[in-house]
Amino acid sequence: MDKPFKVLGLAQVAIGGEDKARLRNLWINLLGFEFQSNFVSVAENVNEDICVIGKGIHEIELDLMQPLDPLNKPAVHLPALNHVGLWVDDLPKAVDWLSAQGMHFAPGGIRKGAAGHDIAFIHPKGSSDFPLSGEGVLIELVQAPAELIAGLCN
């Protein structure tokens, strides 16, 4: 059966948490997303930061959502998300630097992923030795192939 549309790529990821400040620290301060604007809606029970990475057709939006009232619906922080995959240009350097910042990685270290790219996972929860985490979200860091790096970095 032919579909009347095509999925062209990742446009947006929305991640919720009870403490948006912690989400901002992870996604903006440590991973380098750029804050664009804030959206607040009582009807949607959300205080949301709109962030982006990339430019033009390669721009991806990331919405960091915190409920105005965690006891009200919709519960924008539940579930946070299963996982999100991010292309990186130098996976070993990313893992080393983030680890030095206190980031908790899932067991297994850097390894081949299902699509054949090297990957590493940021653990959804911190630990006593590595307090920084994905704030409830499993984050897959994926080594970008050379042609993707060339296309996105030039």
Secondary structure, DSSP 8 states (H G I E B T S, - for coil): ---S----S--EEEEE-S-HHHHHIIIIIIT--EEEEEEEETTTTEEEEEEEES-GGG-EEEEEEE-SSTTSSS-TTSS--SEEEEEES-HHHHHHHHHHTTB-B-TT-SEE-TTSSEEEEE-SS--SS--B--TT-EEEEEE--HHHHHHHH-
